[in-house]
Amino acid sequence: MYGNKKNNSSSYGMAIGMCIGLSIGTAIGSVSNNIGLWMPIGLSVGMCMGLVLSHRNEDSDEDDKDNRDE
């Protein structure tokens, strides 16, 4: 129940993407003196990156399962 690898891998991908996006958005915002604008933009981009990472993890997990069955 709690040890489901599929749920854990998707949450890790989302967390990593959000952290990267938020840090990039904060860096751009501090350089341009407009953190209020760039933090949410960075967070949004990071969430999109997290979705891509989580789907990539799910695809590789399915490939691994297929290879084990053969």
N, CA and C of each residue as an Amber inpcrd file, in Angstrom:
protein
   210
   0.8210000  -1.1820000   0.0000000   0.0000000   0.0000000   0.0000000
   0.8730000   1.2550000   0.0000000   1.7360000   1.4240000   0.9920000
   2.5460000   2.6300000   1.0620000   3.8400000   2.5070000   0.2820000
   4.2520000   1.3100000  -0.0390000   5.5100000   1.1070000  -0.7320000
   5.3590000   1.0160000  -2.2400000   4.3020000   1.5900000  -2.7950000
   4.0650000   1.5180000  -4.2320000   5.1200000   2.3390000  -4.9590000
   5.9230000   1.6870000  -5.7790000   7.0400000   2.3430000  -6.4650000
   6.5510000   3.3710000  -7.4770000   5.4070000   3.1160000  -8.0990000
   4.8930000   4.0370000  -9.1080000   4.5500000   5.3860000  -8.4940000
   3.9010000   5.3970000  -7.3430000   3.5490000   6.6610000  -6.6910000
   4.7830000   7.3890000  -6.1870000   5.7470000   6.6510000  -5.6510000
   6.9540000   7.2890000  -5.1380000   7.7720000   7.9190000  -6.2490000
   7.9270000   7.2380000  -7.3720000   8.7390000   7.7860000  -8.4510000
   8.1010000   9.0240000  -9.0570000   6.7840000   9.0640000  -9.1470000
   6.1370000  10.2470000  -9.7100000   6.2440000  11.4270000  -8.7580000
   6.1630000  11.1790000  -7.4480000   6.2730000  12.2910000  -6.5060000
   7.7090000  12.8130000  -6.4500000   8.7080000  11.9280000  -6.6110000
  10.0840000  12.3930000  -6.6370000  10.3330000  13.2590000  -7.8670000
   9.8170000  12.8730000  -9.0000000  10.0020000  13.6630000 -10.2150000
   9.3820000  15.0410000 -10.0910000   8.2010000  15.1040000  -9.5000000
   7.5310000  16.3860000  -9.3260000   8.3030000  17.2680000  -8.3440000
   8.7770000  16.6880000  -7.2540000   9.5210000  17.4710000  -6.2570000
  10.8240000  18.0050000  -6.8300000  11.5350000  17.1830000  -7.5660000
  12.7970000  17.6260000  -8.1710000  12.5470000  18.7380000  -9.1770000
  11.5300000  18.5710000 -10.0160000  11.2120000  19.5990000 -11.0060000
  10.8150000  20.9170000 -10.3680000  10.0190000  20.8410000  -9.2880000
   9.5990000  22.0660000  -8.6120000  10.7800000  22.7770000  -7.9680000
  11.6860000  22.0250000  -7.3650000  12.8670000  22.6410000  -6.7360000
  13.7540000  23.3220000  -7.7700000  13.9850000  22.6440000  -8.8790000
  14.8240000  23.2320000  -9.9280000  14.1570000  24.4800000 -10.5100000
  12.8750000  24.3850000 -10.8170000  12.1690000  25.5300000 -11.3920000
  12.1010000  26.7080000 -10.4390000  11.8540000  26.4240000  -9.1580000
  11.7720000  27.5070000  -8.1830000  13.1240000  28.1870000  -7.9930000
  14.1920000  27.4150000  -7.9820000  15.5120000  28.0260000  -7.8200000
  15.8970000  28.8610000  -9.0350000  15.5740000  28.3770000 -10.2260000
  15.8660000  29.1630000 -11.4360000  15.0210000  30.4300000 -11.4610000
  13.7420000  30.3070000 -11.1080000  12.8640000  31.4810000 -11.0680000
  13.3130000  32.5050000 -10.0410000  13.7750000  32.0390000  -8.8970000
  14.2700000  32.9540000  -7.8680000  15.5540000  33.6440000  -8.3210000
  16.4150000  32.9070000  -8.9910000  17.6690000  33.5100000  -9.4760000
  17.3790000  34.5850000 -10.5180000  16.5000000  34.2800000 -11.4570000
  16.1540000  35.2780000 -12.4820000  15.4580000  36.4740000 -11.8380000
  14.5770000  36.1940000 -10.8750000  13.8650000  37.2810000 -10.1980000
  14.7750000  38.1810000  -9.3990000  15.7860000  37.6130000  -8.7700000
  16.6960000  38.4610000  -7.9920000  17.5860000  39.3080000  -8.9010000
  17.9540000  38.7720000 -10.0630000  18.7630000  39.5440000 -11.0100000
  17.9440000  40.6790000 -11.6100000  16.6780000  40.3930000 -11.9230000
  15.8400000  41.4020000 -12.5700000  15.0540000  42.2570000 -11.5690000
  15.2810000  42.0460000 -10.2720000  14.5640000  42.7740000  -9.2080000
  13.0520000  42.6300000  -9.3190000  12.6040000  41.4360000  -9.7080000
  11.1760000  41.1760000  -9.8120000  10.8920000  39.7290000  -9.3970000
  11.1710000  39.4230000  -8.1320000  11.0030000  38.0580000  -7.6330000
   9.5300000  37.6560000  -7.6450000   8.6470000  38.5870000  -7.3740000
   7.2170000  38.2930000  -7.3460000   6.6740000  37.7730000  -8.6670000
   7.2900000  38.1270000  -9.7580000   6.8690000  37.6440000 -11.0650000
   7.5450000  36.3220000 -11.4200000   8.8380000  36.2240000 -11.1660000
   9.6060000  35.0900000 -11.6510000   9.5050000  33.8380000 -10.7890000
   9.1830000  33.9810000  -9.4920000   9.0270000  32.7750000  -8.6730000
   7.8600000  31.9080000  -9.1430000   6.6810000  32.4720000  -9.3860000
   5.5940000  31.6190000  -9.8810000   5.8470000  31.0850000 -11.2920000
   6.5290000  31.8650000 -12.1200000   6.8550000  31.3710000 -13.4660000
   7.8170000  30.1980000 -13.3650000   8.8330000  30.3180000 -12.5310000
   9.7820000  29.2240000 -12.3360000   9.1170000  27.9990000 -11.7450000
   8.2040000  28.2000000 -10.8050000   7.4860000  27.0860000 -10.2040000
   6.6160000  26.3750000 -11.2370000   5.9710000  27.1330000 -12.0980000
   5.1350000  26.5340000 -13.1490000   5.9750000  25.7280000 -14.1330000
   7.0960000  26.2810000 -14.5360000   7.9900000  25.5590000 -15.4430000
   8.5330000  24.3110000 -14.7500000   8.8520000  24.4330000 -13.4730000
   9.3390000  23.2890000 -12.7140000   8.3010000  22.1900000 -12.5800000
   7.0430000  22.5590000 -12.4370000   5.9870000  21.5510000 -12.3610000
   5.8540000  20.8130000 -13.6860000   6.0000000  21.5260000 -14.7780000
   5.9790000  20.8650000 -16.0910000   7.1650000  19.9280000 -16.2400000
   8.3330000  20.3720000 -15.7770000   9.5030000  19.4920000 -15.8170000
   9.2870000  18.2670000 -14.9470000   8.6470000  18.4440000 -13.8010000
   8.3650000  17.3280000 -12.9120000   7.4280000  16.3120000 -13.5340000
   6.4390000  16.7980000 -14.2730000   5.5430000  15.8690000 -14.9710000
   6.2920000  15.0610000 -16.0190000   7.1790000  15.7250000 -16.7350000
   7.9750000  15.0160000 -17.7470000   8.8660000  13.9730000 -17.0780000
   9.5060000  14.3480000 -15.9770000  10.3680000  13.4030000 -15.2690000
   9.5810000  12.2140000 -14.7330000   8.4020000  12.4690000 -14.1920000
   7.6220000  11.3700000 -13.6340000   7.1180000  10.4390000 -14.7290000
   6.7290000  10.9790000 -15.8730000   6.2890000  10.1140000 -16.9690000
   7.4520000   9.3360000 -17.5630000   8.6160000   9.9440000 -17.6000000
   9.7910000   9.2320000 -18.1000000  10.1240000   8.0650000 -17.1750000
   9.9940000   8.2760000 -15.8600000  10.2310000   7.2030000 -14.8970000
   9.2260000   6.0710000 -15.0650000   7.9640000   6.3990000 -15.2770000
   6.9430000   5.3760000 -15.4510000   7.2030000   4.5540000 -16.7060000
   7.6260000   5.2110000 -17.7890000   7.9110000   4.4940000 -19.0280000
   9.0900000   3.5500000 -18.8490000  10.1360000   3.9910000 -18.1540000
  11.2910000   3.1200000 -17.9560000  10.9480000   1.9680000 -17.0210000
  10.0630000   2.1870000 -16.0490000   9.6360000   1.1030000 -15.1670000
   8.8600000   0.0510000 -15.9410000   8.0200000   0.4810000 -16.8750000
   7.2600000  -0.4670000 -17.6840000   8.1850000  -1.2630000 -18.5990000
   9.2080000  -0.6170000 -19.1510000  10.1730000  -1.3130000 -19.9960000
  10.9360000  -2.3680000 -19.1970000  11.2910000  -2.0220000 -17.9460000
  11.9930000  -2.9660000 -17.0980000  11.1220000  -4.1890000 -16.7960000
   9.8370000  -3.9560000 -16.5680000   8.9180000  -5.0710000 -16.3000000
   8.8030000  -5.9630000 -17.5260000   8.7480000  -5.3870000 -18.7210000
   8.6530000  -6.1630000 -19.9420000   9.9050000  -7.0020000 -20.1450000
  11.0680000  -6.4470000 -19.8460000  12.3190000  -7.1670000 -20.0260000
  12.4580000  -8.3180000 -19.0290000  11.9030000  -8.1590000 -17.8350000
  11.9590000  -9.2210000 -16.8350000  11.0810000 -10.4110000 -17.2150000
   9.9740000 -10.1320000 -17.8930000   9.0410000 -11.1850000 -18.2650000
   9.6130000 -12.1040000 -19.3480000  10.5210000 -11.5940000 -20.1590000
  11.0700000 -12.3830000 -21.2690000  12.0720000 -13.3680000 -20.8440000
